Amino acid sequence: MITVVGTGTGAGAPVPEDVLAGAALVVGGRRHLDAVRLPEGAERIVLGPLAPALDAIGAYVGKELPVVVLASGDPGFFGIVRALAERFGAGRLDVRPGVSSVATAFARIGLPWDDAVVVSAHGRDLRTAVNVCRAHPKVAVLTGPGSGPAELGARLAGGDRVLVVASALGDPERERVERVTPAEAAARDWGTAVSVVLCLDEARALGAVRTVAGVPEGPARWALEEDAFAHRDSMITKFEVRALALARLGPRLGDLVWDVGAGSGSVAVECARLGAAVVAVEKTPDGVGRIRANADAHGVDVRVLHGEAPAALSGLHDDPDAVFVGGGGRDLPAVVGACARRARRTVVVAMAALDRVPAAREALTSAGFDCDGVLLQSSRLAPLPGDVTRLAATNPVFLLWGVRTPASSEGVAQ
């Protein structure tokens, strides 16, 4: 058996002597190994690169010799249990969990965390953590070199989030839990003692009672009716069009979506309801107000940029995974081209004027996208006097979408 002991945070709980007794190999961080008395004759390995440690453990397992692995926090929560189970099988593991840094950090500030979204930026691209923080009111980020509070704060600066930086959790002399703005976090050198960073919308941090922990439940319905949004003179993407647009955009947790020429923001709000971080770009002041009101009404975060594309897009520093372009007028090809040059995955364009389709399609294909489209024509049931029903036609809309090919993705900023 491989016994995996989670020591909790800081100095952690003492490792029971019976766990160590008889161990032929003890593996762990240097501070964990220095804190225990090894059995006579036992070898110890200080964890560094994981592959050599797994190979060494494998040699002992092959000889049916007992192994003990010491780890911080809860080793089954973004910890070494996954690697051990993949290599040796879960049946060989005896896991003794400790208290994770995430649980400890939320305890320090007196908040429940059953509704928190936890994302790891340790050895991973920071953009996923950034987008989750933008989209959700309560997020815990497990940090690492190059993905710490300063880097996270720099990407979130200008927003309404508060960062809680928890360092050296469990250490009675060094522990610090500090609330800072993203800009304040970006301006500091946090060293190597950071345990976890909490990103909070403090107005919603307490949260409602939940049935499902972690990632919020998805919406029960999408492609909502037009009357679910405030809009002007029926200037809104109809739900039939929105349904296909959402299917092609594929918004999901960790994504960043732009809604360019957002109008009422119906597409932006629906993408946010499906878990994505969203930026809505709108040129009219009254449209900006409607988008914010619609986002508030549906309880989602949508960042609204007041400006006209394509020029306004230069103010957006993070490249989107997907872009929806509505409207556009004479500048539509330039807008589509600007979006296509930065979109990582897909661009979807809705047009009422058929004669704008060739230029929009050319803008997508020139940027290396595989392009397809469809003319959507629908008729809805409508009542007539005498308790009868007719079909009422909606205006036809051409929906064009481009999907980035693997070769064309090489030039997109990561």
C-alpha positions in Angstrom: 0.0 0.0 0.0 0.9 3.6 -0.5 -0.3 5.7 2.5 -0.8 9.3 1.5 -1.0 11.7 4.5 -2.4 15.2 4.1 -0.8 17.3 6.8 -3.1 20.3 6.4 -1.8 23.9 6.2 1.3 25.3 8.0 3.0 22.9 10.3 -0.2 20.8 10.0 -1.4 17.9 12.1 1.3 15.5 13.4 1.7 12.3 11.3 0.6 9.3 13.4 3.5 7.1 14.4 1.6 4.0 13.3 1.5 5.4 9.8 5.2 5.8 9.6 6.1 2.5 11.4 7.5 0.0 9.0 7.6 2.3 6.0 10.5 1.5 3.6 10.2 4.8 1.8 8.9 8.2 2.9 8.3 10.9 0.2 7.4 14.5 0.8 8.4 18.1 0.8 11.6 18.9 2.8 9.6 20.6 5.6 7.3 17.6 5.9 10.2 15.2 6.1 12.1 17.3 8.6 9.1 17.3 10.9 8.8 13.5 11.3 11.0 10.8 12.7 11.7 8.2 10.0 11.7 4.5 10.8 15.1 3.0 11.1 16.4 2.0 7.6 13.7 3.9 5.7 14.8 5.9 2.7 13.5 9.4 2.2 12.9 11.3 -1.1 12.4 15.1 -1.1 9.7 15.9 -3.7 10.9 18.0 -6.6 10.1 16.9 -10.2 7.2 14.4 -9.9 8.3 11.8 -12.5 11.5 10.6 -10.7 9.6 10.4 -7.4 6.9 8.2 -9.1 9.6 6.0 -10.6 11.2 5.5 -7.1 7.8 4.8 -5.6 7.2 2.3 -8.3 10.4 0.4 -7.5 9.2 -0.1 -3.9 5.7 -1.0 -4.9 7.1 -3.6 -7.3 8.9 -5.2 -4.3 5.7 -4.9 -2.2 7.4 -2.6 0.3 5.3 0.0 2.1 5.5 3.6 1.1 4.3 6.8 2.9 3.8 10.1 1.0 3.4 13.3 3.0 1.6 16.2 1.3 0.3 19.7 2.2 -3.4 20.3 2.7 -5.8 17.7 1.3 -3.7 15.6 -1.2 -6.9 14.6 -3.0 -7.8 18.2 -3.8 -5.5 19.3 -6.7 -2.8 17.2 -5.1 -0.6 14.2 -5.5 -3.4 11.6 -5.2 -4.4 12.0 -8.9 -0.9 11.2 -10.1 -0.5 8.3 -7.7 -3.9 6.8 -8.7 -3.2 7.2 -12.4 0.2 5.5 -12.0 -0.5 2.8 -9.4 -4.3 2.5 -9.2 -6.7 3.9 -6.6 -6.9 0.5 -4.9 -3.3 0.8 -3.7 -3.8 4.1 -1.9 -4.7 4.7 1.7 -5.4 8.4 1.8 -5.6 10.4 5.1 -6.9 13.9 4.1 -5.9 17.1 5.8 -7.6 20.5 5.6 -7.0 22.2 2.3 -5.7 25.7 1.9 -9.0 26.7 0.2 -11.1 25.6 3.2 -8.7 27.3 5.6 -8.7 30.6 3.7 -12.5 30.8 3.6 -12.6 29.9 7.3 -10.2 32.8 8.0 -12.6 35.3 6.5 -15.8 33.7 7.9 -17.4 32.7 4.6 -18.9 29.4 3.5 -17.3 27.9 0.3 -19.7 25.3 -0.9 -20.6 27.8 -3.7 -17.0 28.8 -4.5 -15.5 27.9 -7.9 -11.9 26.6 -7.4 -9.5 26.9 -10.3 -5.8 26.0 -10.4 -3.3 28.3 -12.1 -0.3 26.3 -10.8 1.6 25.3 -13.9 -1.4 26.3 -16.1 -2.4 29.2 -18.3 -3.6 32.1 -16.1 -6.3 33.1 -18.6 -8.7 30.4 -17.5 -8.5 31.6 -13.8 -8.9 35.2 -14.9 -12.0 34.5 -16.9 -13.6 32.5 -14.1 -12.8 35.3 -11.7 -14.5 37.8 -14.0 -17.6 35.6 -14.4 -18.3 34.4 -10.8 -18.6 36.2 -7.5 -16.7 33.7 -5.4 -13.5 32.1 -6.7 -10.5 30.5 -5.1 -7.3 30.5 -7.3 -4.5 28.1 -6.5 -1.4 30.0 -7.6 2.1 29.1 -8.8 5.2 30.8 -10.2 4.2 33.4 -12.8 0.5 33.0 -11.8 0.4 34.7 -8.4 -1.5 37.5 -6.9 0.4 40.2 -8.8 -0.2 38.6 -12.2 -3.9 37.9 -11.4 -4.4 41.4 -10.1 -2.9 42.9 -13.2 -5.4 41.1 -15.4 -8.4 42.0 -13.2 -7.5 45.6 -12.6 -10.3 48.0 -13.2 -13.0 45.6 -12.1 -15.1 45.5 -9.0 -13.5 42.4 -7.4 -11.6 42.2 -4.1 -8.7 39.8 -3.8 -8.0 38.0 -0.5 -4.4 36.9 -0.5 -3.7 34.1 2.1 0.0 33.5 2.8 1.7 30.8 4.9 -1.7 29.5 6.2 -1.3 27.6 9.4 2.0 29.1 10.4 1.5 30.9 13.7 4.3 33.4 13.0 4.1 34.0 9.2 0.4 33.6 8.3 -1.1 36.7 6.7 -4.6 37.1 5.2 -4.9 40.5 3.3 -7.8 42.1 1.4 -6.5 44.2 -1.5 -7.8 45.6 -4.8 -6.5 44.0 -8.0 -4.4 47.1 -8.6 -2.8 46.8 -5.2 -2.1 43.2 -5.7 -0.5 43.9 -9.0 1.9 46.4 -7.5 3.4 44.1 -4.9 6.0 41.3 -4.7 4.2 38.6 -2.8 7.1 36.2 -2.5 6.7 32.4 -2.4 4.5 31.9 0.7 1.2 32.5 -1.0 -1.2 29.6 -0.2 -4.3 30.7 -2.2 -6.0 33.8 -3.5 -9.7 34.4 -3.1 -11.4 36.6 -5.7 -14.7 38.0 -4.4 -17.6 40.2 -5.4 -18.2 41.2 -1.8 -21.8 42.2 -2.4 -22.6 38.6 -3.4 -19.9 36.7 -1.5 -22.2 35.2 1.1 -24.3 33.5 -1.7 -27.5 31.6 -1.5 -28.1 28.2 -0.1 -26.9 25.6 -2.6 -27.7 22.0 -3.4 -24.8 21.4 -5.8 -21.4 22.5 -4.6 -18.7 24.2 -6.6 -19.5 25.3 -10.2 -22.9 26.9 -10.3 -25.8 25.0 -11.9 -26.3 25.9 -15.5 -29.5 27.7 -16.6 -32.6 25.6 -16.9 -33.4 27.4 -20.2 -31.5 29.4 -22.8 -32.4 31.3 -26.0 -34.9 33.2 -23.9 -37.8 35.0 -25.4 -37.2 38.6 -26.4 -39.4 39.9 -23.5 -36.9 38.6 -21.0 -34.7 41.6 -22.0 -35.2 45.3 -22.2 -34.8 46.4 -25.8 -35.6 49.3 -28.2 -38.1 48.9 -31.1 -37.6 45.2 -31.3 -33.8 45.7 -31.9 -32.8 42.4 -30.4 -31.4 39.2 -31.7 -34.5 36.9 -31.9 -34.4 33.7 -29.9 -34.3 31.4 -32.9 -31.2 33.2 -34.1 -29.8 33.4 -30.6 -30.2 29.7 -30.1 -28.0 28.8 -33.1 -25.6 31.6 -32.4 -25.1 30.2 -28.8 -24.6 26.7 -30.2 -21.9 27.9 -32.5 -20.2 30.2 -29.9 -20.1 27.4 -27.3 -19.7 29.7 -24.2 -18.4 27.8 -21.2 -16.7 28.2 -17.8 -13.2 29.7 -18.3 -14.1 31.3 -21.7 -14.0 34.9 -22.7 -16.7 36.0 -25.1 -17.1 39.4 -26.9 -20.5 40.6 -28.0 -19.7 43.4 -30.5 -22.5 45.7 -31.4 -24.4 44.3 -28.5 -27.6 46.3 -28.7 -29.7 45.0 -25.8 -26.9 42.6 -24.7 -29.2 39.5 -25.1 -26.3 37.4 -26.5 -23.9 38.7 -23.9 -26.2 37.9 -21.0 -27.0 34.4 -22.3 -23.2 33.7 -22.7 -22.7 34.8 -19.1 -25.6 32.7 -17.9 -23.8 29.7 -19.5 -20.6 30.5 -17.4 -18.4 32.6 -19.7 -16.8 35.9 -18.9 -18.3 38.4 -21.3 -17.5 41.9 -22.7 -20.2 43.7 -24.5 -19.2 46.5 -26.9 -21.9 49.1 -27.7 -21.7 52.5 -29.3 -24.9 54.1 -28.0 -25.2 55.4 -24.4 -28.8 54.2 -24.0 -27.7 50.7 -25.3 -24.9 50.7 -22.7 -27.6 51.3 -20.0 -29.9 48.6 -21.3 -27.1 46.0 -21.4 -26.2 46.8 -17.7 -29.8 46.6 -16.7 -30.3 43.3 -18.5 -27.2 41.8 -16.9 -28.4 42.9 -13.4 -31.9 41.5 -14.1 -30.4 38.1 -14.9 -27.8 38.2 -12.1 -24.7 37.9 -14.2 -21.5 39.9 -14.7 -21.1 41.6 -18.1 -18.4 44.1 -18.7 -19.7 46.9 -20.9 -17.4 48.9 -23.1 -18.9 52.1 -24.5 -17.3 52.6 -27.9 -17.6 51.8 -31.6 -15.9 48.8 -33.2 -13.5 48.2 -34.7 -11.6 51.1 -33.0 -12.9 50.2 -29.5 -11.6 46.7 -29.7 -8.0 48.0 -29.2 -8.9 48.8 -25.6 -9.5 45.1 -24.9 -6.2 43.5 -24.0 -7.3 39.8 -23.6 -8.1 37.9 -26.7 -11.6 36.2 -26.7 -12.3 32.6 -27.2 -15.5 33.5 -29.2 -17.0 36.6 -30.7 -20.6 37.4 -31.7 -21.0 40.3 -34.1 -24.4 41.9 -34.5 -25.3 44.8 -36.7 -22.2 46.5 -38.1 -23.5 48.5 -41.1 -20.9 49.6 -43.6 -18.0 48.9 -41.3 -19.1 45.2 -40.9 -16.2 43.7 -42.8 -13.6 45.7 -40.8 -15.3 44.8 -37.6 -15.4 41.1 -38.5 -11.8 41.2 -39.7 -10.7 42.8 -36.4 -12.5 40.2 -34.4 -11.3 37.3 -36.5 -7.6 38.3 -36.0 -8.0 38.0 -32.3 -10.6 35.2 -31.7 -9.1 32.0 -30.5 -11.9 29.7 -31.5 -14.9 31.1 -33.4 -16.6 34.2 -34.7 -20.4 34.3 -35.3 -22.0 37.1 -37.4 -25.7 37.9 -37.7 -26.8 40.0 -40.6 -30.2 41.2 -41.9 -28.7 42.5 -45.2 -27.8 39.7 -47.6 -25.5 41.8 -49.7 -23.1 42.2 -46.7 -22.6 38.4 -46.5 -19.8 38.1 -49.1 -17.6 40.7 -47.5 -18.1 39.2 -44.0 -17.3 35.8 -45.3 -14.2 37.0 -47.0 -13.1 38.7 -43.7 -13.4 35.3 -41.9 -11.7 33.2 -44.6 -8.9 35.7 -45.0 -8.1 35.2 -41.3 -7.8 31.5 -41.7 -11.3 30.4 -40.5 -13.4 27.6 -42.0 -16.6 29.4 -42.8 -20.2 28.3 -43.0 -23.6 29.9 -42.7 -27.4 29.6 -42.9 -30.4 31.8 -43.7 -32.8 31.5 -40.8 -36.5 32.1 -41.6 -39.1 31.2 -38.9 -42.8 31.7 -38.4 -44.3 31.8 -34.9 -47.7 30.8 -33.8 -49.9 33.9 -33.4 -53.5 34.1 -32.2 -56.4 35.4 -34.4 -59.9 36.4 -33.4 -62.2 33.4 -33.2 -59.8 31.3 -31.2 -57.7 30.3 -34.2 -54.0 30.5 -34.9 -51.9 31.8 -37.8 -48.2 31.7 -38.6 -46.5 35.1 -38.2 -43.2 35.3 -40.1 -40.2 36.9 -38.5 -37.6 38.8 -40.6 -35.0 36.5 -42.2 -31.5 36.7 -40.7 -28.3 35.3 -42.2 -26.0 33.7 -39.6 -22.4 33.2 -40.6 -19.8 31.5 -38.5 -16.1 30.9 -38.8 -14.1 28.3 -36.9 -10.4 28.7 -36.5 -8.3 26.0 -38.1 -5.4 24.6 -36.1 -2.8 26.1 -38.5 -4.4 29.6 -38.1 -4.4 29.5 -34.3 -0.6 29.8 -34.1 -0.6 33.6 -34.4 -3.2 34.2 -31.8 -1.9 35.6 -28.5 -2.3 33.2 -25.6 
